[in-house]
Amino acid sequence: MLRIKYISITIFGIMMIASCNDQDEAVPDNDDLELISSYKIDVAEPSGLAVNSEGDALYTVSDHTAQIYKLSITGNVIQTLDYVGNDLEGVSTFKGNKLLLAEERTKEIVVFDIETGSYLKHRINYKNNDENSGIEGVTYNSTDGTIFILNEKNPGNLIRLRADFSIIAAYELDFASDYSGIFYDSSSIAYGS
């Protein structure tokens, strides 16, 4: 039976992990987040959420169906995109009309073209100890063309990739038992190379 999940859209500043930030900038401490609204969506086990560049649509992937869904900003399914993956866990907007998709078990980042349905898979070679604890999140930094991926656990890692999908650096995470999502906001995040 398909379960209906809720997407809660909360507007707040994103803070990067201190180990990724080589600058000694003070990060404001704001523990007060305000829920703006919450919407039902008809997607089984949604995993990951990305907003398009126009700000009028969202993308999510389903861990249950391994498909990509385009949603209105109020959670209505506008389109089911023509791709069936293998344990999809994360999604990010990318260059042009493309999305980045995280395939957890195969440790692949998929570049999916929304208009043509074509795709390219890039295997990311890093060590983790459990195929079901692999890539959970992906995000794109349009400022410098790098990509960040998040390994769920065993070990928890934030991994920064070049545009050719080779690894620049990996940062071990230890502030939670597992990690499941990532978003890059170029207007509020600074880090070193």
C-alpha positions in Angstrom: 0.0 0.0 0.0 1.4 3.4 -0.9 1.8 5.7 2.0 1.2 9.4 1.6 3.9 11.5 3.0 4.0 15.2 3.8 6.5 17.7 2.5 7.1 20.5 4.9 8.5 23.6 3.2 10.5 25.6 5.7 12.4 28.7 4.8 15.6 29.1 6.7 19.4 29.6 6.2 21.4 26.5 5.6 24.6 26.1 7.6 27.5 24.1 6.4 29.6 21.8 8.6 32.5 23.7 10.3 35.1 21.3 8.9 34.1 22.3 5.4 34.5 26.0 6.1 38.1 27.3 6.1 36.9 30.8 6.9 36.5 31.9 10.5 33.1 33.5 9.9 30.6 33.6 12.7 27.5 31.6 11.9 24.3 33.0 13.5 22.7 30.7 16.1 19.0 30.5 15.2 17.2 27.5 16.7 13.8 29.0 16.0 12.5 27.7 12.7 8.9 28.6 11.6 6.8 26.1 9.7 5.2 28.1 6.9 3.0 25.4 5.4 2.6 21.6 4.9 1.2 19.7 1.9 0.2 16.1 1.3 1.8 14.5 -1.7 0.9 11.3 -3.4 4.4 9.8 -3.7 5.4 6.7 -1.8 8.5 7.2 0.3 9.7 10.5 -1.2 13.5 11.0 -0.8 15.1 14.2 -1.6 13.6 17.5 -2.7 14.9 20.1 -5.2 13.4 23.4 -6.4 13.7 24.4 -10.1 15.4 27.6 -11.1 12.2 29.4 -11.7 11.0 28.5 -8.1 7.6 27.2 -9.4 8.2 23.5 -9.3 9.8 20.8 -7.1 11.4 17.5 -7.9 11.5 14.5 -5.6 12.4 10.8 -6.1 10.7 7.8 -4.6 12.7 5.1 -2.7 9.6 2.9 -3.3 9.0 3.2 -7.0 12.6 4.4 -8.0 11.0 7.2 -10.2 11.3 11.0 -10.4 8.3 13.2 -9.8 7.8 16.8 -10.7 5.6 18.5 -8.1 3.8 21.9 -7.8 4.9 24.0 -4.9 1.8 22.8 -3.1 2.7 19.1 -3.5 0.5 18.1 -6.5 2.2 15.6 -8.8 2.5 17.4 -12.2 4.5 14.7 -14.0 6.2 11.3 -13.4 9.4 11.5 -15.4 10.5 8.7 -17.7 13.3 7.1 -15.6 13.3 4.1 -13.3 16.4 3.9 -11.1 17.9 1.5 -8.7 17.3 2.7 -5.1 16.9 6.4 -5.8 17.6 8.5 -2.7 18.5 12.1 -3.7 17.8 14.7 -6.3 19.2 18.1 -7.2 18.8 20.5 -10.1 21.9 20.7 -12.3 22.9 22.6 -15.5 20.3 23.5 -18.1 17.4 21.1 -18.1 19.2 18.4 -16.1 18.8 16.8 -12.7 21.4 14.9 -10.6 20.0 11.7 -9.0 21.6 9.7 -6.2 21.6 5.9 -6.7 22.4 4.6 -3.2 23.3 0.9 -3.7 25.3 1.3 -6.9 27.1 4.5 -5.6 26.2 6.3 -8.8 25.3 9.9 -9.6 23.0 10.0 -12.6 22.7 13.1 -14.8 19.2 13.0 -16.2 17.9 15.3 -19.0 14.4 16.3 -18.2 13.5 17.1 -21.8 14.9 14.1 -23.6 14.9 11.4 -20.9 18.5 10.6 -21.7 20.9 10.0 -18.8 24.5 9.3 -17.9 25.7 7.4 -14.9 28.8 8.2 -12.9 30.1 5.7 -10.4 31.7 7.4 -7.4 34.6 5.4 -6.0 34.8 5.7 -2.3 34.7 3.2 0.6 31.6 2.5 2.6 30.8 -0.7 4.5 27.1 -1.3 3.6 25.5 -1.0 0.1 22.2 0.1 1.8 24.0 2.9 3.6 25.4 4.7 0.5 24.6 7.9 -1.2 21.6 9.6 0.3 21.9 13.1 -1.0 23.3 15.1 -3.8 23.5 18.9 -4.5 25.1 21.1 -7.1 27.2 24.3 -6.5 26.5 26.4 -9.6 29.1 29.0 -8.4 32.1 26.8 -9.0 30.6 23.7 -10.7 31.3 21.3 -7.9 28.9 18.6 -6.6 28.4 17.5 -3.0 27.2 14.0 -2.1 26.2 12.7 1.3 26.9 9.1 2.4 24.3 7.9 4.9 26.5 6.0 7.3 29.2 3.4 7.7 30.8 6.0 7.5 28.8 9.2 7.4 30.7 11.4 4.8 30.2 14.6 3.0 32.1 14.2 -0.3 32.9 17.1 -2.7 33.2 16.2 -6.4 34.7 18.0 -9.4 32.6 18.6 -12.6 34.0 15.3 -14.0 32.7 13.4 -10.8 36.1 12.7 -9.4 36.5 13.3 -5.7 38.1 16.6 -4.4 37.7 15.9 -0.7 35.8 13.8 1.8 34.8 15.0 5.2 33.8 12.4 7.9 30.7 13.4 9.8 30.1 12.5 13.4 27.3 14.6 14.7 24.4 12.2 13.9 23.9 8.4 13.5 23.0 8.8 9.8 22.5 11.5 7.2 19.8 11.8 4.6 19.6 15.0 2.7 21.7 18.0 1.4 21.0 21.3 -0.2 23.4 24.0 -1.4 22.5 27.7 -1.1 25.2 29.8 -2.8 23.9 33.0 -1.2 24.7 31.9 2.4 27.5 29.3 2.3 31.2 29.9 2.2 33.9 27.3 2.2 37.5 26.8 1.2 38.9 24.9 -1.8 
